[in-house]
């Protein structure tokens, strides 16, 4: 088995590769390669999960973005495609470098908890199943927006799944799937 690149190493690779210029969102996607689906799913899910998710329209916009990214994974893309306007969005290298320095202690702690486990959930067929699940969870966020903070429930499952995708950690993916299953069971009993 090839050695897994940690989240800290990915961030450092992004920081080192773009010394002195603007870092575009496409640079992030290129650095993360197939793991790039994870951050692009996790960040909007976190946005919907946090108190900003209570702002009308935010969960729906996040859900649509998440679903569009997950559809690409479902159809077997190796890395996410982004529209040109999003690909060209970026920040200065100085800001990225400061951010990497700030989050490095946290990513090192997170890296100690993560490992490449349950490789079966990292296979292409399993990734497609997970993409279908993420699409379903994202679509569930849209009507749940009508209830205050209800969209946070599927957003939590998407966040955990997205972290598992980013870290190539099948156990974390499984935990996200179990959270989604728990949400489905509780929704069934409420109806």
Secondary structure, DSSP 8 states (H G I E B T S, - for coil): ------HHHHHHHHHHHTTTS-EEHHHHHHHHGGGHHHHHHHHHHHHHHSGGGGSTTHHHHHHHHHHHHHHHHHTT-SS----HHHHT-EE-HHHHHHHHHHHHHHHHHHHHH-----GGGGSHHHHHHHHHHHHHHHHHHHHHTTSTTTHHHHHHHHHHHHHHHHHT-HHHHHHHHHHHHHHHHHHHHH-
